[in-house]
Amino acid sequence: MIDLLGYGAFFLSTALILGIITLGLNLQWGLTGLFNVGIAGFVAIGAYTSAILTTPETADRIGGFGWPMLAGWAAAMAVTGLAAALTGFATLRLKADYLAITTFGVAVVMQLVALNAQSLTGGPFGVAFIPRPMAGLADTPVAFNFANLAVVIAVTLAVYLALEHLSRSPWGRVLRALREDERAAISLGKSARSYRIQAFAVGGAVMGLGGAVQAHFIGFIAPNNYLPTLTFQIWAMLMVGGSGSNRGALLGTVVVWAIWVGAGAFSSAMVPTDWQARTASLQIVAIGVMLCLILLLRPAGFFGGRRKR
């Protein structure tokens, strides 16, 4: 029973960390209509920034700055927000498919940098010894998991409340206006490009924070953590929860993560060991089937707006 409670805390912590990233995407897509498929790249920027600044000194890569964890998270948000702003400045003249292709290119470049810049990122060996919250409780796994869950809940709640405030502010109303009727918003003197860059930067900063929190929660990161599969997961989570709703983003994250973990556990239990590597794609299949079913029943997701008849 105690082990089950500890695993439940670990599961919910992982889901809420992914929920932070989904909230960032909801700001970009749900509120502003910016089609970002480079999510994994921005998450990686935040994770590596915080990891490099907070880890102890090592002989084979840059590090040893020894920053406090919260300072590392703040730096991760700043660096990722700046990277997103620069990406937006260069690409937000593009629309739809072209913007998607460009942001995907950013994610690919970031993944290659993480893999090859060994003196900075540790290359394929990754970054280890990342400080973990409540490390003093590590000898008591259940208490450690619940303490980490409390930290993750606090960060998620802070991000949720901040984004709820922003979405209801005049700034958020301008973003909605640009998504619904760009010409009308421009006719009122609003700069479409400026507001979109701001939204892309803030959303990217939130994704970077999610990546940083995840890095410290796990204690180790490597380039394989930031493959395109992560982008697929986050988009599925937002679509299931309901684009445009922060509550939906969090609920969709928990639902999709539960299906993802459940599909992995099912294949491990039911498929022979020799075949498990070949059946790993069953997780993606399970998410695809679930997406089809939910969107047939709820085309706008759990908390998305209803279609007008």
Stockholm file with secondary structure:
# STOCKHOLM 1.0

chainA/1-309         MIDLLGYGAFFLSTALILGIITLGLNLQWGLTGLFNVGIAGFVAIGAYTSAILTTPETADRIGGFGWPMLAGWAAAMAVTGLAAALTGFATLRLKADYLAITTFGVAVVMQLVALNAQSLTGGPFGVAFIPRPMAGLADTPVAFNFANLAVVIAVTLAVYLALEHLSRSPWGRVLRALREDERAAISLGKSARSYRIQAFAVGGAVMGLGGAVQAHFIGFIAPNNYLPTLTFQIWAMLMVGGSGSNRGALLGTVVVWAIWVGAGAFSSAMVPTDWQARTASLQIVAIGVMLCLILLLRPAGFFGGRRKR
#=GR chainA/1-309 SS CHHHHHHHHHHHHHHHHHHHHHHHHIIIIIITCCCCCCHHHHHHHHHHHHHHHHSCCCSSSSCCCCCCHHHHHHHHHHHHHHHHHHHHHHHTTSCHHHHHHHHHHHHHHHHHHHHHCHHHHCGGGCBCCCCCTTGGGTTSHHHHHHHHHHHHHHHHHHHHHHHHHHHHSHHHHHHHHHHHCHHHHHHTTCCHHHHHHHHHHHHHHHHHHHHHHHHHHHSCBCGGGGSHHHHHHHHHHHHHHCTTCHHHHHHHHHHHHHHHHHHHHHHHHHSCGGGTTTTTTHHHHHHHHHHHHHHHHCTTCSSSCCCCC
#=GC SS_cons         CHHHHHHHHHHHHHHHHHHHHHHHHIIIIIITCCCCCCHHHHHHHHHHHHHHHHSCCCSSSSCCCCCCHHHHHHHHHHHHHHHHHHHHHHHTTSCHHHHHHHHHHHHHHHHHHHHHCHHHHCGGGCBCCCCCTTGGGTTSHHHHHHHHHHHHHHHHHHHHHHHHHHHHSHHHHHHHHHHHCHHHHHHTTCCHHHHHHHHHHHHHHHHHHHHHHHHHHHSCBCGGGGSHHHHHHHHHHHHHHCTTCHHHHHHHHHHHHHHHHHHHHHHHHHSCGGGTTTTTTHHHHHHHHHHHHHHHHCTTCSSSCCCCC
//
